[in-house]
Amino acid sequence: MSKLTGSLIANPSMDRWISFLDDKTTRVASGKVEIGQGVVTALHQIAAEELNLPLDRVTLVSGDTDIGPDEMYTTSSLSISMSGGSIRLVAAEAVALLKERAALRLNCAPDDLSVVDGAFKQNGADTGLDYWSVAGEIDWSRAATASAEPKAASAYTIVGQSTPRLDLPAKVSGAAFVHDAAPDNVTHARILRQPGAEASLVSLDEAAIIRAAKAEISVYREKNFVAFLGQDESAVERAAAAAPLHAEWQNALNIPAAAAEAAWLPDQPAVERVLGDVDAPDVDGARISLTISRPYVAHASLGPSCALARMDADGQLKIWSHGQGMHNLRKNIGAALDIDIENIWAKHLHGPGCYGHNGADDAALDAAILAHAHPGQTIRVQWRREEEFGYEPLGPAMLVKAEAVVNDAGNPVQWTADVWSPVHVQRPGNPAVVMLGGQALLPPPPWEPPVDPGEERGGGGTRNAFPLYTTGPQRVRHHLTERAPIRTSALRGLGALPNVVAIEGLMDELAARANVDPLAYRLNLLNDPRARAVVARTGVIAGWDKRGPGGDGEGLGFAFARYKNTAAYCAVIVALTVEEDVTLNGIWTVSDAGLVINPSGARNQLEGGCVQGASWALKEQAKFEGEGMTTLDWDSYPILRFSEVPEITAELMDLPDEPTLGVGECSVGPTAAAIANGITHALGTRVHDMPFTRDRVMAALLR
């Protein structure tokens, strides 16, 4: 018997997952949502495969609080293992129950029946029965038991195939996003944001703002929450742009510019803990260390956050959002507005991508506040670009020092990492965490010490801080900054990227010290055969054996990690040139993700991770001082351009009999680390601080 997954334990009723509809199709539901990673298509494949149905007879509904299970947030590369695993078990059990019911009707054993396109056959002959003719005789509110054995991988005909993405046609043709949802008579709204949780609005020149709108608008104000509403979206946009000039605040933020740099962190009060081989004695030997930093980074979604909400006459609050978890959004908005969650319906619509906790939930609360105050009106809130950059949570800055004690052979015999970082997850619902609209309506909650995700969830600042290499005793000292200067929360990979950059940078330094090829050095320290296979294969496809001595401006950098040390394995090699800027010439990546549901989708994820990892490594840095952010547009916050993306070769290991491993975030950290090592190979000196801009490269050369 299979084991119930976490999602099934929390959502045991089978009718939350599966329904057999009158039109002879089957609806399968998931609490995970599509944010650009192709997960809905992959879940659709899993369901159709296990149900023995063609794809066009299965509908996958995701992110609907009225229909699907509560699977919290779509995060941490867990959608396929958690939701996909649950759907596989529910579908297998549903088929077994349907077979049992059909066998009773036919007075035969369930094993005498086979299924073709949902129809039951006995000894190859039609029985006149199918799923839908017997489904009504089964109580689907029963709890799942995981008592039916799912299909063997060898029997798959849909899983493992590169099925076209379900979400792409509408996105390409241009009407798929929450921004496109514009019901008749919709009321547009924009918000005037507080410059900090403690800020109080002293005065607001509403007349001047209304004049700036140049069309009819209304101003809604409750305490420190201010919104501009109207039928003309351009008018409310003009009002919002003018409003900061006509508002006076007291107790606004006042942040020193130095606080925007990772170097500020070690001097701040922190929650201290030590993980790993805490009691292991220090080992004698040479101590080699490397310190790297990552700045604060933005989610930088190409479209700003947007949401719609409506309060119906029956007291039902409806919300349409592109957030990562509709059930949690419903709970958090219910708490903020003191509404029973049974009176709130939340539905996910596509957004411009987030890969973490951006402004989507805050925009949904903005819309809900205004809908609650204006019953019967559909309120559409869209953030302005300046608002998105200025008020979304940031990915935390981090400073990481990795240190190895090496023996006479040049191999590590002890490993220690120091990780300085603000908290990585401040999603609504966490202690002392309030959405922006909520903090404008209520006094700030009492401060509580920050809490990062636990190690059982992969950690936050400590994610991927322990190397997979044989190093002797390993310990990580985590310095969790008590009070960050700005709001921080989940961004793709959490602390994995800077930790992988530090580990892989030090591995290159140790290999150079031992006068051993960096890839061969790693293979000598890897015991996991799957890790060794990924590392070796990446070297083959990238032509690592032709790597030169370096120092001539041409670099070839390598890096490897297993995301969270539990998800997909991934190695990356980057070819680059360093002149005035760093130019990427090619990227090769190989991943072992176990059973891959949709190979094309998984390769797209690897490629996307490489692009984002490169953008963070070379371009991105959020800056702030005084009342808040100073990087408020694409000029002050550049990202990697299409013209700067090189050819990417992405390959997946073929291991269909292994459990599926989350692939969504596995290539991000190794890409940044490979770029760092490639720059070192090109220049003969290391650049320690991301992003690796022209100024930082020049500073490293002049050291």
C-alpha positions in Angstrom: 0.0 0.0 0.0 1.2 3.5 -0.8 1.5 6.2 1.9 -0.7 9.2 2.1 1.1 12.4 1.1 1.1 15.6 3.2 -1.6 17.1 0.9 -3.9 14.1 1.3 -3.5 14.1 5.0 -4.6 17.7 5.1 -7.3 17.2 2.5 -8.5 13.6 2.8 -11.9 13.9 1.1 -11.7 12.5 -2.4 -14.3 14.9 -3.7 -11.9 17.8 -3.1 -9.7 16.2 -5.7 -11.8 14.5 -8.3 -15.3 14.7 -9.9 -16.9 12.7 -12.7 -19.0 15.1 -14.7 -22.2 14.6 -16.7 -20.5 15.3 -20.0 -18.3 12.2 -19.5 -15.2 14.2 -18.6 -13.4 14.2 -15.3 -12.4 17.2 -13.3 -9.3 17.0 -11.1 -8.4 19.8 -8.8 -5.2 21.0 -7.2 -4.4 23.7 -4.7 -1.1 24.5 -6.6 -1.2 27.2 -9.2 0.4 28.1 -12.5 2.9 30.9 -12.2 4.8 30.2 -15.4 6.4 26.8 -14.4 4.1 24.6 -16.4 2.8 22.8 -13.3 -0.9 22.7 -14.4 0.1 20.8 -17.6 2.2 18.3 -15.7 -0.5 17.7 -13.1 -3.0 17.3 -16.0 -0.7 14.6 -17.5 -0.5 12.7 -14.1 -4.2 12.7 -13.7 -5.0 11.5 -17.3 -2.3 8.8 -17.1 -3.6 7.4 -13.9 -7.2 7.6 -14.9 -6.5 5.8 -18.3 -8.1 8.8 -20.1 -7.0 11.0 -23.0 -6.0 14.5 -22.0 -9.0 16.0 -23.6 -11.3 14.2 -21.2 -9.6 15.5 -18.1 -9.9 19.1 -16.8 -7.4 20.3 -14.3 -8.7 23.1 -12.0 -6.2 24.9 -9.8 -6.4 27.6 -7.2 -10.1 27.7 -6.6 -11.2 27.7 -2.9 -14.7 26.4 -3.7 -13.5 23.4 -5.6 -9.9 22.3 -4.8 -7.8 21.2 -1.8 -5.9 23.6 0.4 -2.3 23.0 -0.5 -1.0 26.2 1.0 1.4 27.9 -1.3 3.0 27.0 -4.7 6.6 27.1 -3.5 9.9 25.3 -3.0 9.7 23.0 -6.1 7.1 20.9 -4.3 4.1 21.0 -6.7 4.8 17.8 -8.6 5.9 15.7 -5.6 3.1 17.0 -3.3 0.1 17.8 -5.5 1.1 15.4 -8.3 1.7 12.6 -5.8 -1.7 13.2 -4.2 -3.5 13.3 -7.6 -1.8 10.1 -8.6 -3.0 8.3 -5.4 -6.5 9.7 -5.6 -6.9 8.8 -9.3 -5.6 5.3 -8.7 -8.0 4.8 -5.8 -10.8 6.2 -7.9 -10.2 3.8 -10.7 -10.1 0.9 -8.2 -13.4 2.0 -6.6 -15.0 2.4 -10.1 -13.8 -1.1 -11.1 -15.2 -2.6 -7.9 -18.6 -1.0 -8.6 -18.6 -2.1 -12.2 -17.6 -5.7 -11.2 -20.5 -5.8 -8.8 -22.8 -4.9 -11.7 -21.3 -7.5 -14.0 -20.9 -10.2 -11.4 -17.2 -10.6 -12.0 -13.9 -9.9 -10.3 -12.4 -6.4 -10.6 -9.3 -8.0 -12.1 -11.4 -9.3 -15.0 -12.0 -5.7 -16.1 -9.7 -3.4 -18.1 -10.3 0.2 -18.9 -10.0 1.9 -22.3 -10.9 5.6 -22.5 -12.9 5.3 -19.3 -15.0 2.4 -20.6 -14.8 -1.0 -18.9 -14.0 -4.1 -21.0 -14.3 -7.8 -19.9 -12.0 -10.1 -21.8 -11.7 -7.4 -24.5 -15.4 -7.1 -25.0 -17.5 -4.0 -24.3 -19.5 -4.2 -21.1 -21.7 -1.1 -21.7 -20.3 0.4 -18.5 -17.9 3.2 -18.0 -16.7 5.5 -15.2 -19.6 7.8 -15.5 -22.3 5.1 -15.4 -21.2 3.8 -12.0 -19.6 7.0 -10.4 -22.9 8.1 -9.0 -23.1 5.0 -6.9 -19.9 5.9 -5.0 -19.7 8.2 -2.0 -16.8 10.5 -3.1 -16.8 12.3 0.2 -14.9 9.3 1.7 -11.4 9.8 2.9 -8.6 8.7 0.6 -6.7 5.7 1.9 -3.9 5.3 -0.7 -4.9 1.6 -0.9 -4.7 1.3 -4.7 -1.3 0.9 -6.3 -0.6 3.5 -9.0 0.6 2.5 -12.4 4.2 1.4 -12.9 6.4 3.9 -14.8 6.9 1.2 -17.5 3.2 1.5 -18.4 3.1 5.2 -18.9 2.0 6.6 -22.2 1.2 10.3 -21.2 3.6 10.9 -18.3 7.1 11.4 -19.6 6.0 12.9 -22.9 6.5 16.6 -23.9 2.9 17.7 -23.9 2.2 21.3 -25.0 1.6 23.7 -22.2 -2.1 24.3 -21.5 -1.6 27.9 -20.4 0.5 29.2 -23.3 -2.1 29.6 -26.2 -4.1 32.2 -24.2 -0.9 33.9 -22.9 0.6 34.2 -26.4 -2.7 35.5 -27.9 -3.1 38.0 -25.1 -6.0 37.5 -22.8 -4.9 35.2 -20.1 -3.9 37.4 -17.2 -5.6 38.9 -14.3 -4.9 42.3 -15.8 -7.1 41.4 -18.7 -10.1 40.6 -16.5 -12.3 43.7 -16.9 -16.0 43.1 -16.2 -18.6 45.6 -17.3 -18.8 48.7 -15.2 -15.6 47.8 -13.3 -14.3 50.4 -10.9 -10.6 51.0 -11.2 -8.5 51.9 -8.2 -5.0 53.0 -7.3 -3.5 53.3 -3.8 -1.4 55.9 -2.0 1.0 53.8 0.1 2.4 54.6 3.5 6.2 55.3 3.6 6.6 52.6 6.4 4.4 50.8 8.9 4.8 53.6 11.5 3.9 56.4 9.2 0.8 58.4 9.8 -1.0 60.6 7.3 -1.1 64.2 8.6 -2.7 65.9 5.7 -3.9 65.1 2.2 -4.9 67.8 -0.4 -7.7 65.9 -2.1 -8.8 68.8 -4.2 -5.3 69.0 -5.8 -5.3 65.3 -6.5 -8.8 65.4 -8.1 -7.7 68.3 -10.3 -4.6 66.2 -11.4 -6.9 63.3 -12.4 -8.6 65.5 -15.1 -11.7 63.3 -14.9 -14.2 62.3 -12.3 -12.7 60.2 -9.5 -13.5 59.7 -5.8 -11.1 59.5 -2.9 -11.5 56.8 -0.2 -9.7 57.2 3.0 -9.8 55.1 6.2 -7.0 55.9 8.7 -3.8 55.6 6.7 -5.3 53.7 3.8 -6.0 55.9 0.8 -7.4 54.9 -2.6 -8.5 56.7 -5.7 -11.5 55.2 -7.6 -13.2 55.8 -10.9 -14.5 54.4 -14.2 -11.6 56.0 -16.1 -8.4 54.0 -15.4 -6.2 56.8 -16.8 -7.7 59.3 -14.4 -7.1 57.2 -11.3 -3.6 56.5 -12.6 -3.0 60.3 -12.8 -4.4 60.8 -9.4 -2.1 58.2 -7.9 1.0 59.7 -9.6 0.2 63.1 -8.2 -0.8 62.0 -4.7 2.6 61.7 -3.1 3.2 65.4 -3.8 0.0 66.3 -1.9 0.4 64.1 1.1 2.2 64.8 4.4 3.3 62.0 6.6 4.9 61.8 10.0 7.1 59.0 11.3 8.1 57.9 7.8 10.9 55.5 7.2 14.4 56.9 7.4 16.9 54.3 6.3 20.6 54.9 6.1 22.0 54.1 2.6 24.6 51.7 4.0 21.8 49.4 5.2 21.2 48.4 1.5 24.5 46.5 1.4 25.1 43.0 2.7 28.2 44.3 4.5 25.8 46.1 7.0 24.4 42.8 8.3 27.2 41.4 10.6 27.0 44.4 12.9 23.3 44.0 13.5 21.6 42.2 16.4 20.7 38.6 15.3 19.0 35.4 16.4 22.0 33.0 16.6 22.0 29.3 16.1 24.5 26.6 15.0 23.5 23.6 12.9 25.2 20.4 11.8 28.1 18.8 13.6 27.9 21.2 16.6 30.0 19.1 19.0 32.7 18.0 16.6 36.2 19.2 17.7 38.2 21.5 15.5 40.5 19.8 13.1 44.1 20.8 12.5 45.2 21.9 9.1 45.3 24.9 6.8 42.2 27.1 6.9 41.0 28.4 3.6 38.0 30.7 3.5 35.9 32.7 1.0 33.3 35.4 1.6 30.7 36.4 -0.9 27.7 38.7 -0.8 24.4 39.1 -2.6 22.4 42.4 -2.4 18.7 42.8 -1.8 16.9 41.8 -5.0 13.4 42.4 -6.3 11.0 39.9 -7.8 10.9 42.3 -10.8 7.7 40.8 -12.3 7.3 42.2 -15.8 3.7 43.2 -15.0 2.8 44.9 -11.7 0.5 43.3 -9.2 -3.2 43.3 -9.9 -6.4 41.9 -8.3 -10.2 42.2 -8.5 -12.8 41.9 -5.7 -16.5 42.2 -5.4 -18.8 42.1 -2.3 -22.2 40.6 -3.4 -25.5 41.4 -1.8 -25.5 38.0 0.0 -22.3 39.0 1.8 -20.0 36.8 -0.3 -16.6 38.4 -1.0 -15.1 37.3 -4.3 -11.5 37.7 -5.1 -9.5 37.1 -8.2 -5.7 37.1 -7.7 -2.4 35.9 -9.1 -1.0 35.0 -5.7 0.6 31.7 -4.9 -2.0 30.3 -2.5 -5.7 31.0 -2.7 -6.7 29.2 0.4 -4.1 31.1 2.5 -5.1 34.3 0.8 -8.7 33.7 1.8 -7.7 33.1 5.4 -5.5 36.2 5.6 -8.1 38.5 4.0 -10.7 37.1 6.4 -8.5 37.9 9.3 -7.7 41.4 8.1 -11.4 42.3 7.5 -12.9 40.2 10.2 -14.9 38.1 7.7 -15.7 34.4 8.1 -13.7 32.6 5.5 -16.7 30.6 4.5 -18.0 33.9 3.0 -14.9 34.4 0.9 -14.2 32.8 -2.4 -10.7 33.2 -4.0 -9.8 32.2 -7.5 -6.4 32.2 -9.1 -5.9 33.9 -12.4 -2.6 34.0 -14.3 -0.1 36.7 -13.5 3.2 37.9 -14.9 5.2 35.5 -12.7 6.5 35.9 -9.2 8.6 33.0 -8.0 8.0 34.0 -4.4 6.1 36.5 -2.3 5.7 39.6 -4.4 2.9 42.2 -4.2 0.1 39.9 -5.3 -1.4 39.3 -1.9 -1.2 43.0 -0.9 -3.0 44.0 -4.1 -5.7 41.4 -3.4 -6.2 42.9 0.1 -6.3 46.4 -1.4 -9.1 45.3 -3.7 -10.9 43.4 -0.9 -10.9 46.5 1.4 -12.4 48.6 -1.3 -15.0 46.0 -2.3 -16.0 45.6 1.3 -16.5 49.4 1.5 -18.3 49.5 -1.9 -20.8 46.6 -2.0 -22.0 45.6 -5.5 -19.0 47.1 -7.3 -16.3 45.1 -8.9 -13.1 46.8 -7.8 -10.0 46.4 -9.9 -6.7 47.4 -8.3 -3.5 47.5 -10.3 -0.3 48.7 -8.8 1.8 51.2 -10.6 5.4 50.2 -11.7 6.9 52.5 -9.0 4.6 50.9 -6.4 5.7 47.4 -7.4 9.4 48.2 -7.1 8.8 50.4 -4.0 6.6 48.2 -1.9 6.8 44.5 -2.8 8.9 42.4 -0.4 12.5 42.0 -1.4 14.7 38.9 -1.5 17.1 39.4 1.5 20.7 40.5 1.1 23.1 37.8 2.4 26.7 37.6 3.4 28.2 34.1 3.4 31.6 33.0 4.6 32.6 29.5 3.8 35.8 28.0 5.4 37.4 24.7 4.9 40.3 23.0 6.9 42.4 21.0 4.4 44.8 18.1 4.9 48.1 17.6 3.3 46.5 16.2 0.2 44.5 19.4 -0.3 41.1 17.9 0.6 38.7 19.4 3.1 38.5 17.7 6.5 36.2 20.2 8.2 33.7 22.7 6.8 32.2 25.8 8.5 29.8 28.4 7.0 28.7 31.7 8.5 25.4 33.0 7.0 24.2 36.5 7.8 20.7 37.2 6.4 17.4 38.8 7.3 14.3 36.5 7.4 13.4 34.8 4.1 9.7 34.3 4.6 7.3 36.9 5.9 4.1 35.7 4.2 0.8 36.9 5.8 -0.3 34.7 8.6 3.2 34.4 10.1 3.7 36.0 13.5 3.7 39.8 13.5 3.3 39.9 9.7 0.6 42.1 8.3 -0.2 43.0 4.7 0.3 46.6 3.6 -3.4 47.4 3.6 -3.8 45.9 7.0 -0.9 47.9 8.5 -2.5 51.1 7.1 -5.8 50.3 9.0 -4.4 49.0 12.3 -1.5 49.8 14.6 1.5 47.7 13.9 1.5 44.4 15.8 4.0 43.9 18.6 7.5 43.0 17.3 8.5 39.3 17.5 11.9 37.8 16.8 12.0 36.6 13.2 11.7 32.9 12.3 13.1 31.4 9.1 11.7 28.3 7.5 12.8 25.2 9.4 15.4 22.8 8.1 12.7 20.2 7.5 11.3 22.6 4.9 14.8 23.2 3.4 15.7 26.2 5.5 15.7 29.8 4.6 19.0 31.6 4.9 20.6 28.2 5.5 19.1 26.6 2.3 21.9 24.7 0.6 24.5 25.9 3.1 25.7 22.3 3.7 27.8 21.0 0.8 27.1 17.5 -0.6 30.8 16.9 -0.8 32.8 14.7 1.5 34.4 17.4 3.8 34.5 15.9 7.3 32.4 17.5 10.0 30.1 20.3 8.7 28.5 23.1 10.7 26.6 26.2 9.8 26.4 29.3 12.0 23.2 31.1 11.1 23.0 34.8 12.1 19.4 35.8 11.5 19.1 39.6 11.5 16.5 40.7 14.0 15.3 43.8 12.2 15.8 44.2 8.5 15.7 47.8 7.2 13.0 46.9 4.6 10.4 44.2 4.2 11.9 40.9 3.0 10.2 37.6 2.1 10.3 34.6 -0.1 12.2 34.9 -3.5 13.1 31.9 -5.7 15.5 29.6 -4.0 15.5 31.6 -0.7 19.1 31.4 0.6 20.3 28.7 -1.9 21.9 31.0 -4.5 24.4 32.8 -2.3 25.2 29.6 -0.3 25.9 27.7 -3.5 28.0 30.6 -4.9 30.1 30.5 -1.7 30.4 26.7 -1.6 31.3 26.3 -5.3 33.6 29.3 -5.2 35.6 27.7 -2.3 35.6 24.4 -4.1 37.3 26.1 -7.0 39.8 27.8 -4.7 40.6 24.5 -3.0 41.1 22.7 -6.4 43.4 25.5 -7.5 45.4 25.2 -4.3 45.7 21.5 -4.8 46.6 22.0 -8.5 43.7 19.7 -9.5 41.2 20.3 -12.3 38.0 21.8 -10.6 35.6 19.2 -12.0 37.9 16.3 -11.2 38.4 17.7 -7.7 34.7 17.6 -7.1 34.2 14.1 -8.5 36.9 13.0 -6.0 34.7 14.3 -3.1 31.3 13.1 -4.3 30.0 9.8 -3.1 26.5 10.0 -4.4 26.5 8.2 -7.8 23.6 10.3 -9.1 25.5 13.5 -8.3 28.7 12.1 -9.9 26.7 11.3 -13.1 25.3 14.8 -13.4 28.7 16.4 -12.8 30.4 14.1 -15.4 27.7 14.5 -18.0 27.8 18.3 -17.8 31.5 18.2 -18.4 31.0 16.1 -21.5 28.3 18.2 -23.2 30.2 21.4 -22.5 33.6 20.2 -23.7 35.2 20.8 -20.3 38.3 18.8 -21.3 39.2 21.6 -23.7 39.3 24.2 -20.9 42.4 26.4 -21.1 44.5 27.8 -18.2 42.5 31.0 -18.1 43.6 34.6 -17.3 43.1 35.8 -20.8 39.6 37.2 -20.4 38.0 33.9 -21.6 36.4 31.9 -18.8 34.7 28.5 -18.3 33.1 28.1 -14.9 31.5 25.1 -13.3 29.1 24.7 -10.4 27.0 21.9 -8.9 24.3 21.6 -6.2 21.3 19.5 -5.3 18.5 21.9 -4.5 17.7 21.8 -0.8 20.0 18.7 -0.8 16.7 16.8 -1.3 15.3 17.9 -4.7 16.8 17.8 -8.2 20.5 17.5 -8.8 21.9 20.2 -11.2 25.3 21.1 -12.7 26.0 24.1 -14.8 28.9 25.2 -17.0 29.1 28.8 -18.3 31.4 30.1 -21.0 32.0 33.8 -20.8 34.2 36.7 -21.8 35.3 39.6 -19.5 36.1 42.8 -21.2 34.4 46.0 -20.2 31.4 43.9 -19.1 30.8 40.2 -18.6 29.4 38.6 -21.7 27.9 35.1 -21.6 28.8 32.9 -24.5 27.1 29.7 -23.7 25.4 27.8 -20.8 25.2 24.0 -20.4 23.1 22.4 -17.7 22.3 18.8 -16.7 19.7 17.8 -14.1 18.6 14.6 -12.5 15.0 15.1 -11.5 14.1 11.4 -11.3 10.9 10.7 -13.2 10.2 13.7 -15.4 6.5 14.3 -16.1 6.9 16.7 -19.1 10.5 16.8 -20.4 9.9 19.9 -22.5 8.5 21.7 -19.5 11.3 20.6 -17.2 14.0 21.8 -19.7 12.2 25.1 -19.9 12.4 25.3 -16.1 16.2 24.6 -16.2 16.6 27.3 -18.9 14.5 29.8 -17.0 16.5 29.2 -13.9 19.7 29.8 -15.8 18.4 33.1 -17.1 17.3 34.3 -13.7 20.5 33.1 -12.0 22.5 35.0 -14.6 20.4 38.1 -14.2 20.9 38.1 -10.4 24.6 37.4 -10.7 25.3 40.1 -13.3 22.7 42.8 -13.1 20.2 43.0 -10.2 20.4 45.1 -7.0 17.6 46.8 -5.1 18.7 50.0 -3.4 17.0 52.1 -0.8 17.6 55.0 1.7 15.6 57.5 3.4 11.8 56.8 3.0 12.4 53.6 0.9 13.3 52.3 -2.5 15.4 54.3 -4.9 15.3 51.6 -7.7 11.8 52.3 -9.0 12.0 51.6 -12.7 13.8 49.4 -15.3 16.6 52.0 -15.7 17.6 51.9 -12.1 16.9 48.2 -11.7 18.2 46.5 -14.9 17.6 42.8 -15.6 19.2 40.6 -18.2 18.1 41.5 -21.7 17.0 39.0 -24.4 20.1 40.0 -26.4 22.3 39.1 -23.4 21.0 35.5 -23.1 23.3 33.0 -24.7 22.5 29.6 -26.2 21.4 27.3 -23.4 21.8 23.5 -23.7 19.6 21.8 -21.1 19.6 18.0 -20.6 17.8 15.7 -18.3 19.0 12.4 -17.0 16.8 9.5 -18.0 15.7 7.9 -14.7 11.9 7.1 -14.9 12.0 4.6 -12.1 13.2 7.1 -9.6 10.8 9.4 -7.7 10.1 12.8 -9.2 12.4 15.5 -7.8 11.4 19.2 -7.9 13.3 20.9 -10.7 11.9 24.5 -10.6 14.7 26.1 -8.7 17.6 23.8 -9.1 19.6 25.6 -11.8 19.4 29.1 -10.3 22.2 28.8 -7.8 24.6 26.7 -9.9 24.3 29.2 -12.7 25.3 32.2 -10.6 28.1 30.1 -9.0 29.4 29.0 -12.5 29.4 32.6 -13.6 31.4 33.6 -10.5 33.9 30.8 -11.1 34.0 31.6 -14.9 34.9 35.2 -14.1 37.7 34.0 -11.8 39.0 31.7 -14.5 38.9 34.6 -17.0 40.7 37.1 -14.8 42.8 35.1 -12.4 41.2 37.0 -9.5 37.8 36.6 -7.8 35.0 39.1 -7.6 33.3 38.5 -4.2 30.2 40.7 -4.4 27.1 40.3 -6.6 26.1 41.7 -9.0 29.3 41.3 -11.0 29.1 44.7 -12.6 31.9 46.5 -14.5 32.8 48.6 -11.5 33.1 45.5 -9.3 35.2 43.7 -11.8 37.5 46.7 -12.1 37.7 47.0 -8.3 38.7 43.3 -8.0 41.4 43.7 -10.7 42.9 46.8 -8.8 43.0 45.1 -5.4 
